[in-house]
Amino acid sequence: MYIKAENSIKLSCRLCAQERFNTIYYLDEVNIVRCDQCGLIQIGNFHASNYLQAYYSRGSGNSGKTYAKFEQQKISRASRFRANYFQRYTTLKSGNILEIGSSEGDFIHELKLRGFDVIGIEPSHAGTLKSSRKGVQVINSLLENVNLPESRFDAVCMFQVMEHFENPKSVFTLLHSKLKRGGYLVIETPDIYSIGSRFEKSPHKLFNKDHITYFSPEQLNNLLTSLGFTKIYSHHYDYDCFRIPFAKTMKKVFAFIIYPEFEGPLKKILGKKINLHYKPTSEVEDYSPNVRKIQDRKKTIF
């Protein structure tokens, strides 16, 4: 089965540029497709920049003061965690740092406290406003619309952002030109091929309508090395472990030992063993192991 993008515009693979795809899943009205040539899983229609700008400009409400306080604590822990990793593997103690998708500025604020010169780019107006209150400079725009100086930055960071880009190849080419010689690119993104993803309870939890691309670690590495980057370190970790270190990771390790033959929803989808169409949560078949109920978020590539 092959699809054609909306408005009769042919979709090209965002990794290899070929134009033949196989639909592997439907998430409501969204087609999830896999490239026949390189295997990249991606959304099978275009996301225009004006659509993305409008989407990220929407405000997000809080569900209450207690929830907001808990979330802020979690974000603060994540920012310290990321800053520690950043300094450990770049060995930088100062320099010019750019964060793409800086949200409310917590990460670059943490780096600023550690002596770095920082700037962020964030399409959300609310996030930009909160960043300014922290005393960090954030440009309210999409990356593609910002005129950045060449060879300026010692490092560019993006956390849970690259999967939202319509054309990741052009984005990384652009960022390569903005880095100084020997500069660092730091990426954190979901990996639906990870062990943790194999223990999602239902197939539709693997995908997100806002996530345009789903790179495997190998695909991402091949793309970046082809554009002139050299990998110095990569690591998988459980995003929830920002709160409870190693707890869920240990569950997944032991579960994998106990159930080494367990396929998980993605393998079932690619093997055409399940219905391609999205089902409401109440109708979703449970694919977790029978003896132990394990529900974990995706791991990330860092």
Sequence and secondary structure as in RCSB ss.txt:
>XXXX:A:sequence
MYIKAENSIKLSCRLCAQERFNTIYYLDEVNIVRCDQCGLIQIGNFHASNYLQAYYSRGSGNSGKTYAKFEQQKI
SRASRFRANYFQRYTTLKSGNILEIGSSEGDFIHELKLRGFDVIGIEPSHAGTLKSSRKGVQVINSLLENVNLPE
SRFDAVCMFQVMEHFENPKSVFTLLHSKLKRGGYLVIETPDIYSIGSRFEKSPHKLFNKDHITYFSPEQLNNLLT
SLGFTKIYSHHYDYDCFRIPFAKTMKKVFAFIIYPEFEGPLKKILGKKINLHYKPTSEVEDYSPNVRKIQDRKKT
IF
>XXXX:A:secstr
     GGG     TTT    EEEEEEETTEEEEEETTT  EEESS   HHHHHHHHHS    S HHHHHHHHHHH
HHHHHHHHHHHHHHH  SS EEEEES TTSHHHHHHHHTT EEEEE S HHHHHHHHHTT  EE S GGG    T
T EEEEEEES GGG S HHHHHHHHHHHEEEEEEEEEEEEETTSTGGGG SSGGGG  TT  EE  HHHHHHHHH
HTT       EEEGGGGTSTTHHHHHHHHHHHH TT   HHHHHHTT S SB   GGG    S SSS      EE
E 
